[in-house]
Amino acid sequence: MVFISAIPVASNRPAWWLIWTFLLGLCAMAYLTKARLLLARDHAFQISRYGALLPIALLVPAYAVLQSLPIAGYLPEALQALPSLLGADMRPASLSVMPDASFLGAIRALGYLVFLVLVIEIGTQPERSQTLVLLLMIGILLHAIFALISLRLLNDYALWGEKTVYLGVLTGTFVNRNSIATFLGFGLILALAIALARGQRSTAAEKDRGHAAFLTPERLEIIGLWMAILLFAFAILLTQSRMGAAATAFGALVTFFALRLHFQASLVKTLLQGALALVAVLIVLIPVSGGDVAERALFTLVESSVRLELYRQTWGMILERPFTGYGYDAFAPAFELYRDEPLVTQSYADLAHNTYLTLWVEQGFVIGSIPMVLTLWAVAIIIRRLKDGQGDAAVNAAGLGVIALGAMHSLADFSLEIPANVYCFLLIVGLALSPPRQTLSSASSTDATRVAGGST
């Protein structure tokens, strides 16, 4: 589903993500039915190991539904501030300035949560997680190859109609170059994690009759993975996404350091290897890709005035409604109420280009911070799993890498507001979070052991 969801304009249309949410609901019902009817009493839901996750995460869609209800008349004026020029007859009856959008957004958020729960339920076997991330990496690689062919061989062909924006830029099945850069960055991080883990395993393997063979199947596979990494990097540079390239590099470095330190490599050697890799990208890949990313990076400060003004005005909106927000998925109409000079001559602004600001505008500081808090919680869990040697090291390191990529890119864009990217992100992070499978009987034994130990 993750692979297919990226095909129809990254599923960034309600019709598409509603289809995936419906299918996820059917999958969840099938899983629950099998768990209760076939596995009976010995089945323990793995998500129960993270007891606080579901109740806290459910606050986001629940509050989105609350925002869509006509309850504004029962709340103090201070909690539903809007520009004074807006007449009383034009004020919405709900907290959300677009209640229908907020209700639909709640369905999408609930679908994301169901997806994450299902991933955690099936990711309890390291071998299965290894297979899933390899298949996902291959799927993203196929997207990269299609995008390259479309750009270079098919005269910038677009699958869903003639391109009107980002002409001459790699976009593949996506519309926005920054969004596909994030998607391809996830693929690069997966390929890097798998290549490093298999390289370590190959190095530690015993020599065949005292001799080290170079062209073994394992080494050929590693070479193939590094070629995939180069292809991903080349494709990302052709998107001409400055933040996409920088965030991918940051995420890749996090994955690299996490794995090298996990394998107890020398810190100095690890730092040198990371620096050499960055230099290689700068020297080889940027000139080969045409240097457009480097050229755009040079003009970042010059072109940032409009974006900074957008952030300033967005922050002003947040301070007007710091706790209630303007409604889930309602940034666009809410911003139009506050848009001021020098942005009045700009085209329609439907995105804040900063996911953190978007969350706070739409749901306030408290509920809007929940996705960030849960992400930090996931980072702590994955680091602990890496330290304790639980699960697959490559999957865990990739989980940290994609979080780093997403966190950095979300500072200047909206890539993690695109459904296809969210599904991909949740799949990788969910697999990294999945604990070893535990049955009800084993859970009871563990609890009994802990009680006995505490009593002693």
Secondary structure, 3 states (H helix, E strand, C coil): CHHHHCCCHHHCCHHHHHHHHHHHHHHHHHHHHHHHHCCHHHCCCHHHHHCCHHHHHHHHHHHHHHHHCCCHHHCCHHHHCCCCCCCHHHCCCCCCCCHHHHHHHHHHHHHHHHHHHHHHHHCCCHHHHHHHHHHHHHHHHHHHHHHHHHHHCCCCCCCCCCCCCCCCCCCCCCCCHHHHHHHHHHHHHHHHHHHHHHHHHHHHCCCECCECCCCCHHHHHHHHHHHHHHHHHHHHHHCCCHHHHHHHHHHHHHHHHHHHHHCCCCHHHHHHHHHHHHHHHHHHHHHHCCCHHHHHHHCHHHHCHHHHHHHHHHHHHHHHCCCCCCCCCCHHHHHHHHCCCCCCCCCCCCCCCCHHHHHHHHHHHHHHCHHHHHHHHHHHHHHHHHHHCCCCHHHHHHHHHHHHHHHHHCCCCCHHHCHHHHHHHHHHHHHHHCCCCCCHHHHHHHHHHHHHHHHC
